[in-house]
Amino acid sequence: MDREIVWKVSDNLYDEMIKVQEELSFPDLIDLISQAVQRYIAETQHETWRFEFRKLQKQVHSSGGFQLGQTKEQVIAKLREQRHQIFESDYAHMYR
């Protein structure tokens, strides 16, 4: 299902949009606007991903890092403990 959007723009913005449409050889203004919106959404999603990744990096750093010098058994034990803590804080209430 297609939806319709009515958007009022100033004469200056309209003229600029027409100019860009012609310069970039878009068949019509709708195609230009559609691609611009899709690109904006993609950039916003990417920026959100980068923000969440930075947040995760800070969490790892504040919790002492990956502690790669530990033995395999110590790493496994630590991961099990973290998994248990996540379960208790986020999901345990669903099973009680």
N, C-alpha and C positions, 0 to 999 in steps of 0.2 A: 504494500500500500504506500503510495506517495503522499507526502504532506506538502502543503503549500505554506510558504512564509512570505509575508509582505514586509518589506523593509524600506523605509524612507531614508534617503541619503541627501546630503547637500549637493548642489550643482557641481561644486569643485571636486568632491569625492567621486561623483558619477563620471565626470570628465576624465579623472585619473584612471578609473576602472576601465573605461572604454579604451583609453590610450594603452594600458597594460594588456588588455585583451587583444588588441591589434598587434602590439609588439611581440607578444608571445604566441600569436596565431591560434588563439582559442576560437572555436567555431561560434560560440556565443557567450554572453556574459554569465549565464547560469553555470556553464562549465568552469569558467574562471573562478567564480565564487565557491563552487562545490570543491574544487581542488584546493583552494586557499583554506577553506574550513577543515578539510581532511588533513591537510598539512599541519594546521594549528593544533588539531586534536592529537596527532601523532607526536608533535613536539611536546605538548603538555603531558602526555602519557610517559614519554621518555624522561622528562624532567621529574615527574613523580617517581619513576623507577630509580633515578639517580639519587633522589632525596632519601628514599627508603633504603637504598644500598648504603649510603653514607651513615644512616641511622644504625643499620646493622653492624657496620664496621665499628662504630663507636661503642655499641653494646659488647661486641667481641673484645675490643680493647679494654673496656672498663671491667670486664669479667676476668681479665687476666690473659687474654689472647687464646691462641689454640694450644699453647703449651706442647709444642711439637717434640720437645726433648723427653717426654714421658715414654714409658714402655707401652706396648700394644695393649696390655691388660689394663693399665692405668687409664689410657685413652678410652677404652671400651667402658670401663666402670664410670668414668666421668660423663660420657655420653648417655649411659643408662640413667644416671642420676638426673641429668638435665631433662631427659625425656620424661622421667617420673615427675619432676617439678612442673614441667609444661602441662602434663596431663592433669595434675592436681589443681593447677591454677586455672586451666581453661576448659577442661572436659569432665572432671570428676563429678561435678554436680549433675551431669546428665545421666549418670549411672547409679545415683543414690536415691 
